[in-house]
Amino acid sequence: MSPTIKVLLAEDQSMVREALAALLGLEDDIEVVAQVARGDEVLAAVRAHDVDVALLDIEMPGATGIEAAAWVHKELPAVKLVVLTTFGRPGYLRSAMEAGADAFLVKDAPAAQLAEAVRKVLAGERVIDPTLAAAALADGANPLTDREREILRAAEDGSTNAELAQALHLSQGTVRNYLSTAIQKLAVRNRAEAARLAREKGWL
């Protein structure tokens, strides 16, 4: 008999987390040994429960699933990482793979598909939602630099250049230049459109 696969579930919505745990619990060879609701609790829980596979939602308080995946991949590279998302954003797929994820699936995938993904990553395979993979290839790489992304994220709340400069410890001219470059790269008219498009692509 094959050893049981020990799984951690990281998902901030308790109903979704409990439903996933119940569905995976029906599999003879999978046991959900830990559940957390915050991204910054993932690494400690993986360590404490000797987890084989971590299932990570992207949108969580404390840290994103992608950030948590990067931490686990760095500290415990033997642990397999499955990133789950509600949002089919191609940029998220690239970010997840760069963080060390072994699989990337949308949450509305059938439970049997999720269980099979757990088994496949443990066997050394990669599992990627085919629709997202195609969209990521079509979209190309994220054209924004880390600093441009940082400033666009900060600008999402409508802050002025002066407010952004103060918050990010930059000059107003520097902020203006970064925003202008980001707007040009994304071929949009203003910072609001730039931030919205980058968010939709999963680049922020």
Secondary structure in CASP SS format (residue, H / E / C, confidence):
PFRMAT SS
TARGET T0000
AUTHOR 0000-0000-0000
METHOD secondary structure of the structure
MODEL  1
M C 1.00
S C 1.00
P C 1.00
T C 1.00
I E 1.00
K E 1.00
V E 1.00
L E 1.00
L E 1.00
A E 1.00
E C 1.00
D C 1.00
Q C 1.00
S H 1.00
M H 1.00
V H 1.00
R H 1.00
E H 1.00
A H 1.00
L H 1.00
A H 1.00
A H 1.00
L H 1.00
L H 1.00
G H 1.00
L C 1.00
E C 1.00
D C 1.00
D C 1.00
I E 1.00
E E 1.00
V E 1.00
V E 1.00
A E 1.00
Q E 1.00
V E 1.00
A C 1.00
R C 1.00
G H 1.00
D H 1.00
E H 1.00
V H 1.00
L H 1.00
A H 1.00
A H 1.00
V H 1.00
R H 1.00
A H 1.00
H H 1.00
D C 1.00
V C 1.00
D C 1.00
V E 1.00
A E 1.00
L E 1.00
L E 1.00
D E 1.00
I C 1.00
E C 1.00
M C 1.00
P C 1.00
G C 1.00
A C 1.00
T C 1.00
G H 1.00
I H 1.00
E H 1.00
A H 1.00
A H 1.00
A H 1.00
W H 1.00
V H 1.00
H H 1.00
K H 1.00
E H 1.00
L C 1.00
P C 1.00
A C 1.00
V C 1.00
K E 1.00
L E 1.00
V E 1.00
V E 1.00
L E 1.00
T E 1.00
T C 1.00
F C 1.00
G C 1.00
R C 1.00
P H 1.00
G H 1.00
Y H 1.00
L H 1.00
R H 1.00
S H 1.00
A H 1.00
M H 1.00
E H 1.00
A C 1.00
G C 1.00
A C 1.00
D C 1.00
A E 1.00
F E 1.00
L E 1.00
V E 1.00
K C 1.00
D C 1.00
A C 1.00
P C 1.00
A H 1.00
A H 1.00
Q H 1.00
L H 1.00
A H 1.00
E H 1.00
A H 1.00
V H 1.00
R H 1.00
K H 1.00
V H 1.00
L H 1.00
A C 1.00
G C 1.00
E C 1.00
R C 1.00
V E 1.00
I E 1.00
D C 1.00
P H 1.00
T H 1.00
L H 1.00
A H 1.00
A H 1.00
A H 1.00
A H 1.00
L H 1.00
A H 1.00
D H 1.00
G C 1.00
A C 1.00
N C 1.00
P C 1.00
L C 1.00
T C 1.00
D H 1.00
R H 1.00
E H 1.00
R H 1.00
E H 1.00
I H 1.00
L H 1.00
R H 1.00
A H 1.00
A H 1.00
E C 1.00
D C 1.00
G C 1.00
S C 1.00
T C 1.00
N H 1.00
A H 1.00
E H 1.00
L H 1.00
A H 1.00
Q H 1.00
A H 1.00
L H 1.00
H C 1.00
L C 1.00
S C 1.00
Q H 1.00
G H 1.00
T H 1.00
V H 1.00
R H 1.00
N H 1.00
Y H 1.00
L H 1.00
S H 1.00
T H 1.00
A H 1.00
I H 1.00
Q H 1.00
K H 1.00
L H 1.00
A C 1.00
V C 1.00
R C 1.00
N C 1.00
R H 1.00
A H 1.00
E H 1.00
A H 1.00
A H 1.00
R H 1.00
L H 1.00
A H 1.00
R H 1.00
E H 1.00
K H 1.00
G C 1.00
W C 1.00
L C 1.00
END
